[in-house]
Amino acid sequence: MNTSIKKLVSQFLCTIFALGLVPALYINSEFDRIDAQHTLNIKQSSQNQIEYSFHELSVIVEQISNSVPSIANSQTLLRAIEEPSTIHKEALQDLWVMLARGQKYYSQLRYLDIQGNEVFRVNYKDNQATVVADKELQNKSARSYFDTLQKLEIGQVSSNGIDLEVEYGEIVHPLIPALRIMTPVTSKDLIIGYFIANLNMLEIYDRLHYQIGTSSAVPILLNKTGHVIMGPDPEESFGHVLESRVEITYAKRYPELWEAIKDNTSSSYFDGENWYFHSDISPKIDQFEGPIYMVLHVKNHQFNNQYQQERHAIIVQIITLTILISMISAGFVLWNRNHKKNSIDSQLAKAAMNGMSALVITDRNNRIIKVNQEFTRVSGYSLEDVKGHQPSMFASGRYNQEFYIKMWSIITKTGVWEGEVVNRRKDGSLITEILRIQTIKDSKDVIQFYVASFVDISKHKELENKLRNLSEKDSLAGCWNRRKFDLELRDECSRVNRYPTREQSCLAILDIDYFKRINDRFGHDYGDRVIQTVAKVLQRECRETDFVARIGGEEFGVILPHTSTEEAEYVLNRLRVAVSLDLDNVVTVSGGITNITSDPALNYKCADLALYEAKAAGRNQVCLFLDKEMSEIA
């Protein structure tokens, strides 16, 4: 009784496994898809926020900066300065009040004489514009920004970074961060004073809010020391100004994040729970003293609603499929239990039930007699197309005769063979399969039929190959990377070692001359284009059998199989000239060549020494260093 129950349970579990394999692969791919989509949604939405906030900030600051010279050179201001009558003063004050109310970003509009005395001033706070009385005007010559004012030339507009408002030598409370846009006021080509527009950064900061997921996100502005200039929590801001908050800095609170921000190797950072997206905005906003980093903090749960809905939908599918497959499996087990016939038809049905999705049944002579609909869907062949033919018609040509001899030997001995193969569809395209072939025998143990079942895993293999290719490609240069280079060099060394009298190959290392000087002079963007151009030229000019890889910052490796050192030297000089011509003789390369032996490390060292000789000899040339020279040195 126990044996019978165990057999039924075993059949039930095997049936569930067979029927559930394809759905399980599908469900796993769906989970991977929504995880990837979840991450992509976070990055895309956050990138939109960074771009939105930067655009809002830059537009506001740029518009106000462009309007400051017009205000400073207005006839209303000049009349109030040169003819300080009550009418002229009130006209100026009315104009400034109107500007403050209309713009709403000004916290102060001021005119200072050349001694630093405030002559005219309008404050704007809590939607109220007020004219400051003469007795309340102050001397600002002691402020650091006044030194900046005195250095300005006629027509020049400047700023002094984001600072806090100060009155009578004391920081104003509640704290008001301000960005001062300043320009000289001139009359008859002489500087007679200075116009200053204080921008209320709190008002501007409110414009940077952006709806992200189900929450409103606002970026944080950091200075070069990691102190918060502007952020959602005022108690953690202005540590670069207030001594009591000097320790509140991202450099100390989030050291790994701060290093990622400074390195700027990526625009995002994930600490396992939260995302941080960052960008240096100071190069694009002249009024900021850089670097100024815009950082967006996004919590995973802000996007969880849609993510959980998709996961819940898949879980519902899992439950439904599990129930359905269990019912089918249970029905099959019960049917099989009550089925007493030990006929060929019964064995064929059992093989079909326990096999994969697509089925091909052949007779004892391996001639196709039956296929199912899944086979037709996957391969494109109908029963009429293949009936009477052997399965070899599906062969892709990738396997030699030895492979098939071994496969049929296993089938003959064990009655079953299973493995991964590549075959060809009706349209000529390749299909990667998990293939299972089993025999059906009669009561005399004589093979009557062969049943082949398979699952199409082409997309899965394509994804594997794509990921493998990405891991072995250099994202900047577009050629192979160091990891792939090391593998290829090791394989080439093995071939040379296996056939020492027949195989002759060479290794070359090329290095861009004065690359650091190029970066310093023209910028890293130009340096990147130089690397891309060199890689493009090397791949274009090399032979199909040659292998080109970027193995360092400005260093490239070339493996030249079936090539003597004399031929390699000719090839490398041709590459050197091609690079120089493509880059208008502005950029040159130096190269080192060695013959390939069985030792990859020795080969690389010899090529590197050859490159060193080329550099020492003046650059823009090719040198040769053979392995026997290393032995002589040793």
C-alpha positions in Angstrom: 0.0 0.0 0.0 2.8 2.4 1.0 4.7 1.6 -2.2 1.6 2.4 -4.3 1.1 5.7 -2.5 4.7 6.6 -3.0 4.5 5.8 -6.7 1.4 7.9 -7.1 3.0 10.8 -5.3 6.1 10.5 -7.3 4.1 10.4 -10.6 2.1 13.5 -9.4 5.3 15.5 -8.6 7.0 14.5 -11.8 3.9 15.6 -13.8 3.7 18.9 -12.0 7.4 19.5 -12.7 7.0 18.6 -16.4 3.9 20.8 -16.9 5.2 23.6 -14.7 8.7 24.0 -16.2 7.7 26.4 -19.0 5.3 28.4 -16.8 8.0 28.6 -14.1 10.5 30.0 -16.7 7.9 32.5 -17.8 7.0 33.6 -14.3 10.7 34.0 -13.4 11.2 36.2 -16.5 8.2 38.3 -15.5 9.5 38.9 -12.0 12.9 39.9 -13.6 11.0 42.2 -16.0 9.0 44.0 -13.3 12.1 44.4 -11.1 14.0 45.9 -14.0 11.0 48.1 -14.9 10.7 49.2 -11.3 14.3 50.3 -11.3 14.0 52.0 -14.7 10.8 53.9 -13.5 12.6 55.2 -10.5 15.6 56.3 -12.5 13.6 57.9 -15.3 11.2 59.7 -13.0 14.1 61.0 -10.8 16.0 62.1 -13.9 12.9 64.0 -15.0 12.9 65.6 -11.5 16.5 66.6 -11.7 16.1 68.1 -15.2 12.9 69.8 -14.2 14.4 71.4 -11.0 17.6 72.4 -12.8 15.6 73.9 -15.6 13.4 75.9 -13.2 16.3 77.1 -11.2 18.5 78.1 -14.2 15.6 79.9 -16.0 14.7 81.9 -12.9 18.3 82.9 -12.1 19.1 83.6 -15.7 16.0 85.8 -16.3 16.7 87.8 -13.2 20.4 88.2 -14.0 19.5 89.4 -17.5 17.1 92.0 -16.0 19.5 93.4 -13.4 21.5 95.6 -15.9 18.3 97.1 -17.2 17.2 98.0 -13.7 20.7 99.3 -12.8 20.9 101.5 -15.9 17.3 102.8 -15.8 16.8 106.5 -16.0 14.5 106.4 -13.0 17.5 105.2 -10.8 19.9 107.7 -12.4 17.6 110.6 -11.8 17.1 109.6 -8.1 20.9 109.4 -7.7 21.8 112.6 -9.5 18.7 114.7 -8.6 17.7 113.2 -5.3 14.4 115.0 -5.0 11.4 113.6 -3.2 9.6 113.0 -6.5 12.5 111.2 -8.1 13.0 109.1 -5.0 9.4 108.1 -4.7 9.3 107.3 -8.4 12.2 104.9 -8.0 10.7 103.4 -4.9 7.4 102.9 -6.6 9.1 101.2 -9.5 11.1 98.8 -7.2 8.0 98.0 -5.2 6.2 97.1 -8.4 9.1 95.0 -9.5 9.3 93.1 -6.2 5.5 92.4 -6.2 5.5 91.3 -9.8 8.6 89.1 -9.6 8.1 87.7 -6.0 11.6 86.3 -6.0 13.3 89.4 -4.8 13.9 89.8 -1.0 15.8 93.1 -1.4 16.5 95.7 -4.1 19.3 98.1 -3.2 21.5 100.8 -4.4 24.8 101.3 -2.7 27.1 104.3 -3.2 30.8 103.7 -3.8 31.5 103.8 0.0 29.1 100.9 0.6 26.2 103.0 2.1 22.7 101.9 1.3 21.0 104.9 -0.5 17.8 103.2 -1.7 16.3 99.9 -0.5 13.1 98.0 -0.9 12.4 94.8 1.1 9.9 92.1 0.0 8.7 89.6 2.6 5.5 87.7 3.2 4.0 89.1 -0.1 4.6 92.7 1.2 6.9 95.2 -0.4 8.2 97.9 1.9 10.5 100.9 1.4 13.2 101.0 4.0 13.4 104.4 5.7 16.6 106.5 5.4 17.4 106.1 9.1 17.4 102.3 8.8 19.7 102.2 5.9 23.1 100.6 6.7 26.7 100.6 5.5 27.7 97.3 3.9 31.3 98.0 3.2 32.4 95.4 5.7 30.5 92.6 4.0 32.5 90.2 1.8 30.4 90.8 -1.2 31.3 94.5 -1.2 34.9 93.5 -2.1 33.5 91.6 -5.1 31.5 94.8 -6.0 34.6 97.0 -6.1 36.3 94.6 -8.5 33.5 94.7 -11.1 34.0 96.5 -14.3 31.4 98.6 -16.2 28.6 96.4 -17.5 29.8 93.3 -15.6 27.2 91.3 -13.7 28.3 89.1 -10.8 27.1 87.1 -7.8 28.6 86.0 -4.6 27.0 82.5 -4.1 24.2 81.6 -1.8 24.5 83.3 1.6 22.2 84.2 4.5 20.6 87.6 5.0 22.5 89.8 7.6 21.2 92.9 9.2 23.3 95.1 11.5 26.1 92.5 11.5 23.7 89.7 12.7 22.2 86.8 10.7 18.4 87.4 10.2 16.1 84.9 11.9 14.2 83.1 10.7 17.0 82.3 8.3 16.6 83.7 4.7 19.1 82.3 2.2 19.8 84.7 -0.6 21.6 84.9 -3.9 22.9 88.4 -4.7 23.0 89.5 -8.3 25.2 92.6 -8.5 26.3 95.1 -11.2 27.8 98.6 -11.2 25.7 101.7 -11.8 27.4 104.1 -14.2 27.0 107.7 -15.3 29.1 109.3 -18.0 31.3 106.1 -18.2 32.1 106.3 -14.5 31.0 103.9 -11.7 28.9 105.9 -9.2 27.5 103.0 -7.2 26.2 99.5 -7.2 22.8 97.9 -7.7 22.1 94.6 -5.8 19.2 92.3 -6.2 18.8 89.8 -3.4 17.0 86.7 -4.6 15.0 84.9 -1.9 16.1 81.3 -2.4 13.3 79.9 -0.3 10.8 81.2 -2.8 12.8 79.8 -5.7 13.4 76.5 -3.9 9.6 76.1 -3.6 9.4 76.1 -7.4 11.7 73.0 -7.6 9.1 70.7 -6.2 8.0 67.9 -8.5 5.5 65.1 -8.2 7.3 61.8 -8.2 5.2 58.6 -7.8 2.6 59.4 -5.1 4.8 61.9 -3.3 6.2 65.3 -3.9 10.0 65.3 -4.2 12.4 68.2 -3.8 16.1 68.2 -4.5 18.8 69.1 -2.0 21.6 71.6 -3.0 25.1 70.8 -1.6 28.3 72.8 -1.8 31.8 71.4 -2.3 32.2 70.5 1.4 29.0 68.5 1.5 27.1 71.1 3.5 23.4 71.6 2.7 22.8 74.9 1.0 19.1 74.3 0.4 17.0 71.4 1.6 13.6 70.4 2.9 14.8 70.5 6.5 16.0 74.0 7.4 17.5 72.7 10.6 20.1 70.8 8.6 21.0 73.6 6.2 23.7 76.4 6.1 26.3 74.4 8.0 28.9 76.2 5.9 27.8 79.5 7.5 26.5 78.6 11.0 29.2 77.3 13.3 26.6 75.3 15.3 25.9 73.2 12.2 29.4 72.8 10.8 29.3 69.0 11.5 26.1 68.5 9.6 27.5 67.5 6.2 26.9 64.7 3.8 30.7 64.0 3.8 30.3 62.8 7.4 26.7 61.5 7.5 26.8 59.7 4.2 30.5 59.1 3.3 29.9 56.5 0.6 27.2 58.6 -1.1 29.4 61.7 -0.9 32.3 59.9 -2.6 30.0 58.8 -5.4 28.8 62.4 -5.8 32.4 63.7 -5.9 33.6 61.0 -8.3 30.7 61.7 -10.6 31.2 58.2 -12.1 27.4 57.6 -12.1 24.3 59.8 -11.7 22.7 57.5 -9.2 23.5 55.7 -6.0 21.5 53.0 -4.2 22.3 52.2 -0.5 20.0 49.1 -0.4 16.9 51.0 0.7 17.0 54.5 -0.9 18.0 55.9 -4.2 20.1 59.1 -4.5 20.3 60.9 -7.9 22.9 63.7 -8.3 24.3 66.2 -10.7 26.8 69.1 -10.6 24.8 72.1 -11.8 27.3 74.9 -11.2 29.0 74.6 -14.7 25.6 75.5 -16.2 24.5 78.3 -13.9 27.2 81.0 -13.9 25.8 82.7 -10.8 26.7 79.8 -8.6 30.2 79.3 -7.1 30.9 75.7 -7.9 30.8 72.9 -7.5 27.1 72.9 -6.5 25.5 69.5 -6.4 21.8 68.9 -6.9 20.8 65.7 -5.0 17.4 63.9 -5.1 16.6 61.5 -2.4 14.0 58.9 -3.4 12.6 56.2 -1.2 11.7 52.9 -2.8 8.2 52.8 -1.2 7.3 55.9 -3.3 7.0 53.6 -6.3 5.8 50.5 -4.5 2.1 50.9 -5.4 2.4 50.0 -9.1 5.2 47.6 -8.3 3.2 45.7 -5.8 0.2 45.6 -8.1 2.2 44.0 -10.9 3.7 41.5 -8.4 0.3 40.7 -7.0 -1.0 40.1 -10.6 1.8 37.6 -11.1 1.2 35.9 -7.8 -2.5 35.5 -8.8 -1.2 33.8 -12.1 1.1 31.6 -10.0 -1.8 30.4 -7.8 -4.1 29.9 -10.8 -1.5 28.0 -12.7 -0.6 25.9 -9.7 -4.2 24.9 -9.1 -4.7 24.2 -12.8 -1.5 22.2 -13.2 -2.2 20.3 -9.9 -5.7 19.4 -11.2 -4.3 18.3 -14.5 -1.5 16.3 -12.8 -3.9 14.7 -10.3 -6.3 13.8 -13.2 -3.4 12.3 -15.1 -2.2 10.2 -12.1 -5.7 8.9 -11.5 -6.2 8.1 -15.1 -2.8 6.4 -15.3 -3.6 4.4 -12.2 -6.8 3.0 -13.7 -5.3 2.4 -17.1 -4.3 -1.2 -17.3 -3.4 -1.6 -20.9 0.3 -2.2 -21.5 0.2 -1.3 -25.1 2.3 0.8 -27.4 -0.4 3.5 -27.5 -0.4 3.7 -23.7 3.4 4.1 -23.6 3.2 6.8 -26.3 0.6 8.7 -24.3 2.7 8.5 -21.1 5.8 9.7 -22.9 3.8 12.6 -24.4 2.4 13.6 -21.0 5.8 13.4 -19.2 7.7 15.1 -22.0 8.3 18.7 -23.0 5.9 20.9 -24.9 6.9 20.2 -28.5 6.8 16.6 -29.6 8.2 14.6 -32.5 7.6 10.9 -32.8 9.5 8.7 -35.2 9.3 5.0 -36.0 12.0 2.4 -35.4 13.8 3.6 -38.6 13.8 7.2 -37.2 11.2 8.4 -39.8 8.9 11.1 -38.5 5.3 9.8 -38.1 3.7 12.4 -35.8 4.2 15.9 -34.4 2.1 18.1 -32.1 0.8 21.6 -32.6 3.4 23.1 -30.3 6.1 21.7 -32.5 4.4 23.3 -35.6 4.2 26.6 -33.7 7.8 26.6 -32.6 9.5 25.2 -35.7 7.2 26.4 -38.5 7.0 22.8 -39.9 3.6 21.1 -40.3 3.2 17.3 -40.2 2.9 17.3 -44.0 6.3 19.0 -44.3 8.2 16.5 -42.1 6.3 13.2 -42.3 8.6 10.4 -43.6 11.8 12.5 -43.1 14.4 12.0 -40.5 15.0 14.6 -37.8 18.4 15.3 -39.3 16.5 17.8 -41.6 16.4 20.2 -38.6 20.2 20.1 -38.1 21.9 23.5 -37.8 25.3 22.3 -39.0 27.0 23.2 -35.7 27.7 19.6 -34.6 30.1 17.1 -36.2 29.4 13.4 -36.8 31.1 12.5 -33.5 28.4 14.3 -31.5 25.5 12.4 -33.1 27.3 9.1 -32.8 27.8 9.6 -29.1 24.2 10.8 -28.7 22.7 7.7 -30.4 25.0 5.5 -28.4 23.6 6.8 -25.2 20.0 6.5 -26.5 20.7 2.8 -27.4 22.2 2.0 -24.1 20.0 3.9 -21.6 16.8 4.6 -23.6 17.0 8.3 -23.1 19.2 11.3 -23.9 18.7 14.9 -22.7 20.7 18.0 -23.5 20.9 21.5 -25.1 21.1 21.7 -28.9 20.7 24.2 -31.6 18.5 23.3 -34.6 17.0 25.2 -37.5 13.5 26.3 -38.1 11.6 26.2 -41.4 12.5 29.8 -42.1 16.2 29.1 -41.7 16.5 30.8 -38.3 18.2 29.0 -35.4 16.4 27.7 -32.3 18.0 26.7 -29.1 16.3 23.8 -27.4 16.4 21.7 -24.2 15.9 18.4 -26.1 14.9 15.0 -24.6 14.8 11.8 -26.7 13.5 8.6 -25.2 12.7 5.2 -26.7 9.4 3.2 -26.6 9.9 -0.5 -26.5 7.5 -3.4 -26.8 7.1 -6.3 -24.5 10.1 -8.0 -26.1 12.3 -5.0 -25.3 12.6 -4.0 -29.0 12.5 -0.3 -29.8 9.4 0.6 -31.7 9.3 4.4 -31.5 11.5 7.4 -30.6 9.8 10.4 -28.8 11.6 13.7 -28.9 10.3 16.6 -26.8 11.9 20.0 -26.5 11.4 23.5 -25.0 12.4 26.6 -27.0 14.9 28.6 -24.8 16.2 30.8 -27.7 15.2 34.1 -26.0 16.8 33.0 -22.8 20.1 32.2 -24.6 19.9 35.4 -26.6 19.6 37.3 -23.3 22.5 35.4 -21.8 24.7 36.1 -24.9 23.7 39.8 -24.8 24.6 40.1 -21.1 27.9 38.3 -21.7 28.7 40.6 -24.6 27.9 43.7 -22.5 30.2 42.4 -19.7 33.0 42.0 -22.3 32.6 45.3 -24.1 34.1 48.6 -23.2 31.2 51.1 -23.0 33.3 54.1 -24.1 35.5 52.7 -26.8 33.0 50.2 -28.2 35.6 47.5 -28.5 36.5 44.6 -26.2 37.5 45.3 -22.6 40.4 44.1 -20.4 38.5 41.1 -19.1 37.8 39.7 -22.7 41.4 40.6 -23.7 42.9 38.5 -20.9 40.8 35.5 -21.9 41.7 35.9 -25.6 45.4 36.3 -24.8 45.3 33.2 -22.6 43.6 31.2 -25.5 46.1 32.4 -28.0 49.0 31.4 -25.7 47.4 28.0 -25.4 47.3 27.6 -29.2 50.9 28.7 -29.6 51.9 26.2 -26.9 50.0 23.4 -28.5 51.4 24.0 -32.0 54.8 25.7 -31.3 56.2 25.0 -34.8 53.1 26.0 -36.7 51.6 28.9 -34.8 53.3 32.3 -34.7 51.4 35.2 -33.2 52.2 38.6 -31.8 50.9 40.9 -29.1 50.9 44.7 -29.5 50.1 47.4 -26.9 49.4 50.9 -28.1 49.2 54.0 -25.9 47.9 57.5 -26.8 50.8 60.0 -26.5 50.4 62.9 -24.0 46.8 61.9 -23.2 46.8 63.6 -19.8 47.9 66.8 -21.6 45.1 66.4 -24.1 42.6 66.0 -21.3 43.9 69.0 -19.4 44.0 71.2 -22.5 40.8 70.2 -24.4 38.7 68.7 -21.6 37.6 65.2 -20.8 34.8 65.2 -23.4 37.5 65.7 -26.1 39.6 63.0 -24.5 36.7 60.6 -24.6 36.2 61.3 -28.3 39.9 60.7 -28.9 39.6 57.3 -27.2 36.6 56.5 -29.4 38.3 57.6 -32.6 41.4 55.5 -31.8 39.3 52.4 -31.1 37.3 53.0 -34.3 40.5 53.3 -36.4 42.1 50.2 -34.8 39.0 48.1 -35.5 38.6 49.5 -39.0 42.3 49.0 -40.0 42.9 45.6 -38.4 42.2 42.3 -40.0 39.2 40.2 -39.2 41.4 37.7 -37.4 43.0 40.4 -35.2 41.6 41.1 -31.7 41.4 44.8 -30.5 40.6 45.7 -26.9 40.9 48.7 -24.6 43.0 47.5 -21.7 43.5 50.7 -19.7 42.6 54.4 -19.7 44.3 55.3 -23.0 45.9 51.9 -23.7 44.8 49.4 -26.3 45.9 45.8 -26.8 46.0 44.1 -30.2 46.4 40.3 -30.6 47.6 39.4 -34.1 47.3 35.6 -34.8 49.3 33.9 -37.6 51.6 37.0 -37.8 55.4 37.2 -37.6 57.1 40.1 -35.7 58.1 41.7 -39.0 54.5 41.7 -40.3 53.2 42.9 -36.9 55.7 45.8 -37.0 54.4 46.8 -40.4 50.8 46.5 -39.3 51.4 48.5 -36.2 53.1 51.3 -38.1 50.2 51.4 -40.5 47.8 51.7 -37.5 49.9 54.4 -36.0 49.8 56.5 -39.2 46.1 55.9 -39.6 45.3 57.2 -36.1 47.4 60.3 -36.7 45.7 61.0 -40.0 42.2 60.5 -38.6 43.0 63.0 -35.8 44.5 65.6 -38.1 48.0 64.9 -36.7 47.0 66.4 -33.4 47.1 63.1 -31.6 49.7 60.3 -32.0 50.1 56.8 -30.6 53.1 54.8 -29.6 53.3 51.0 -29.7 55.2 48.0 -28.4 55.3 44.5 -30.0 56.3 41.1 -28.8 56.0 37.5 -30.0 53.4 35.4 -28.1 54.6 32.5 -26.1 52.9 30.1 -23.7 53.2 32.6 -20.8 50.5 35.4 -21.0 52.2 37.4 -18.2 55.6 37.3 -19.9 54.0 38.4 -23.2 52.3 41.4 -21.6 55.5 42.4 -19.8 57.5 42.2 -23.0 55.0 44.2 -25.0 54.8 46.8 -22.2 58.6 47.1 -22.2 58.5 47.6 -25.9 56.0 50.4 -25.4 58.2 51.9 -22.8 61.1 52.0 -25.3 58.8 53.7 -27.8 57.8 56.3 -25.3 61.4 56.9 -24.2 62.5 57.2 -27.8 60.3 60.2 -28.4 56.8 58.7 -28.9 54.8 58.3 -32.2 56.8 55.2 -33.0 56.8 51.4 -32.7 59.3 49.3 -30.9 59.9 45.5 -30.7 60.9 43.5 -27.6 61.0 39.7 -27.9 60.8 37.1 -25.2 64.4 36.0 -25.7 65.5 39.5 -24.9 63.8 39.1 -21.5 65.8 35.9 -20.9 69.0 37.8 -21.8 68.1 40.5 -19.3 67.4 37.9 -16.6 
